[in-house]
Amino acid sequence: MTFCPTRSAQIDLDDNALLRYSRHILLDEIGIEGQTALSQAHVLVIGAGGLGSPVTLYLASAGIGTLTIVDDDQIDLSNLQRQIVHTEDRVGQNKALSAKQTLEALNSQIRIIALNERASSERLLELVAAADIVVDCCDNFATRHAINRACVASKTPLVSGAAVRFDGQLTVFDARIDGAPCYHCLFGEEGEANDGPCATFGVFAPLVGIIGAAQAAETLKVLMGLGETLIGRLQLYDARTARWREMKYKQDPICPVCGTQA
């Protein structure tokens, strides 16, 4: 039987939780209400590598109620240069299971589900529909589009990040909002865009931490309805110059995924 998690149940914050998350609760924009929302949330993270490492570490430490991690890859020695959720003694082990081990040591009060599998399109639909939000931490163009289609179909928010060489990018998609663009509006499948694997192009180690931490921040903001998220705004970061740029984009009216031709 294939396992599929469900959305988190209602959770009340006990005294230990109130102390643990007190620095969040002290923020007027978050408070107990916002922290409770995090404790009741179910986040699906696709990929437990360079981006998935900081994303899962920050989401676990922030008190996300249920964290599902999907990755069928094994840890290689070359991964340890940037994939900080893994350790030397786990080389050869599955990345999702390794991340679960680290995160449970960080926060034993949350539910962490590790899935050692490569999700097909149908499986992605099942997993995405069970989550409150999806964080795309994969490293290939085809999977990004498959995740996007599942998120549009189930109207699940999607936080997307990418990092290669010295360049990073970050944005948010939310199909719950009428007229909001999707990943395909920004990067069409028929184009030549390709982030490519780090094994081919290389990656500056702290870059994945910068982008991954920003992905975690956007995820928390969406779950709490906090501030202004990056819907319709693509952030571009150049680690060589330490400069951020931003470009705005809109829904493609004939997008085959979310437009009138879908």
Phi, psi and omega in degrees: 000134179277129182281137174222119180290160176247173179295152183294148175279169178294133183230131175262144180281123176273183183299320180296319179294319179299323177286315183301317184258022185299327181288335170285313185297330178293340179282124183303326182288344181249291179061190180294323181299314180294317180293325176296321178300320178294319182292341179261000186270153174239117181249132175257122179248121178262107180108128180238043181255230184298311178282320182297332180298299179295325179301307183291324179297315181287323179292320178294315181292332180281349175093028174300131186299312179227129181236113177256128183241126181242122176193129180256009183273158176255152181287130175248153181304325181291342179290331190291349176296337185215342185268082195283356177277350182252164182228164183304320185288355180253009177304131183095345179275164177291140184291320181296317180291323177294317178299319178302317181298315179294315185290326177293328175289332179282317182213102182278356185268355181250167180260123180240124181246120180253124181243112179273080182200157172256110189286129173285177181299316180294319180294321177299317178302319180294313182292317182295319181296336181274352185255158175275334180199151181241139175244117181273109178239026181276177186232023178216150188295318183297317180293322178302318180290323178296318177298317180300316180299319180294321180291321178294317182298324183259001182054050179252130179301149183226127175254120187245134176219157177208149180208126177206146186055245178245011188245132178233157177216154187207135175200173181227140176238143180214098184288354176288341184263122179301130177082002179285139180287163175241180182300323181293329176298327184273315181230094181294146180294334182278355181278188182253007180297138181200117180285329174073155180283150178297333180296336180268317188256339185084162178205137176289120191308310183292344182300317181293330176292319180296310182290318180297318178296321178294323176299317179298319180297315179295324179297312179298319180297316179298316183296327181263357184063040188256131171064208181245120180271176187270035176290124181076010179228125178256118177269132179239128183239131177249108184290340180291326181249355183056042180241139173258140170235158179224136173234142179263149179215158183235169177295137173278115185299337178251023177301129181289351180259311186239355183273190183292340180268004184297000000 
